[in-house]
Amino acid sequence: MPTTPQPDPCLIVIYGASGDLTKRKLIPALYDLCRLGYLSAKTGILGVSRTAMSDADFIERMKPWCQENPHFDEQTWSRFAGRLHYQPADATDLSSFREQLVPRIDQLSQQHDVNDNVLYYLSVAPSLYDPIINNIGAAQLVTEGKRWCSINRDRLPWQRIIVEKPFGHDLKSAEHLNRVLGRVFDEESVYNIDHYLGKETVQNLLVFRFANAIWEPLWNRTYIDHVQITAAETVGVEDRGAFYENAGAMRDMIQSHLLQVMAVLAMDTPSSSAAQHLRVEQRKLLEAIRLIDEADAPDYAVRGQYTAGDVGDKTIVGYREDPNTADDSTTETYAAMKVLVDNWRWQGVPFYLRTGKAMRRKLTQIVVQFRAAPHAIYSEMCGEEAPKPNRLVINVQPDEGINLKFTGKVPGQTGTLRNAVMDFDYLEQFGGESQEAYAHLLLDAVCGDRSLFKDRFEIEAAWRIVTPVLNYWANNPDAELATYAAGSWGPEAADRLIEPFGPWRNPEGEVSRSRLVHK
Ligand code: BG6
């Protein structure tokens, strides 16, 4: 995200405007950008879906979601509402597209004086991606100007498209989607959104690694023992059971978010913060990840499914009891994977990725476990608590921050060593407000900054990594599907996976050592 956003005027067309993402995330994010004055005064927003609704109905439907913003005020709202429009249309049908949508897009482009700059947002079921993209092309909504817009954005109109995950269901369908997109849009006009890359701490990770000289010399196999990346959620599948049955944790979280976070954490130093340099390094990292044989999948991955249990004061029914899932479903709601990188920097350093629904705590966290000091000269001073090797914990959410564990000497004559934590909290230190990932990313797309979006090669590389495991699970339905009670930290099988590098770093183990860690 540029320091001072300089967004062009544009019309944002959201396909799937009656869906959940639009009301929960997209419109509130756009409201927030409008409140902060980040969007051009010449910005129009057009929601499109099949549901019959007037502009006024749409505006009324969106308001309560924007009101959840703690800084909501009526004046900003009425300014924002003046930019909101709605068009019922079947965007998958070319004649409906031509008759209902194209004239409305033309009319709003003129009304808001957007110089034909249009940002399309695909927030629809993946099965609708193909026809909508094809129709955008067939209706000639992508003008020739797109080839020049990245060079001379001020004058020549641009058209861009944001594509929501899932980017395909497997490698083959992802390649197909990329081909369909490529027939209509240039690669640089395609913004594959991964909202994890819009999270404040994931962006901070780039700065942490590359604006400080002290980490880079340590960031390799000589000093790092292993890495853990966890994305735990307390919610179950809620009302998304039908979608989730065909997805599962490996597709839903590991193929997309966690491998991307890993790429940011482990990539080589880019030569600048420009999108093309970041993309190249992230792609190189993903392509260096070892591709395993399908038959070896049990040594590299564990799947689990939650049974009924309590998460905090909420009781969650077991996954199979959900009305939208099969009684004998083998869909994993938990997945853990060991990932090895075949390059000089990371040879022999395992990265353990895990994610689960209905877990004890909402937590996204990266743990970089350093090696022990090569020779322990203080072992006789250690008392009961042996000094632990250094550990860096990066909290992505909640409580965005970083802490470093080290060993210190207890003051006085005791001669005792103890483990201590140095802690850094982003908001406490810098103040300001942390912004919704979608707001960051939408603004970046309007500004033409692709640094935090994935390109087609990264998506395909990530599919290649998980495919052997997905195939093994699909071809061996009887392969172990470990269960775990809702409200726990996942199945025991995952503990075996991380041996001998484990255990998994769960918050409880840390809390007693410092108020600063994992409130
Ligand atoms: C989405 C997944 O991409 O990310 C959801 O489809 C998941 O299943 C969500 O709940 C998690 O996002 P966050 O930002 O809450 O960690």
Boltz pocket constraint, residues with backbone or C-beta under 6 A from the ligand:
constraints:
  - pocket:
      binder: B
      contacts: [[A, 165], [A, 195], [A, 231], [A, 233], [A, 252], [A, 364]]
      max_distance: 6.0
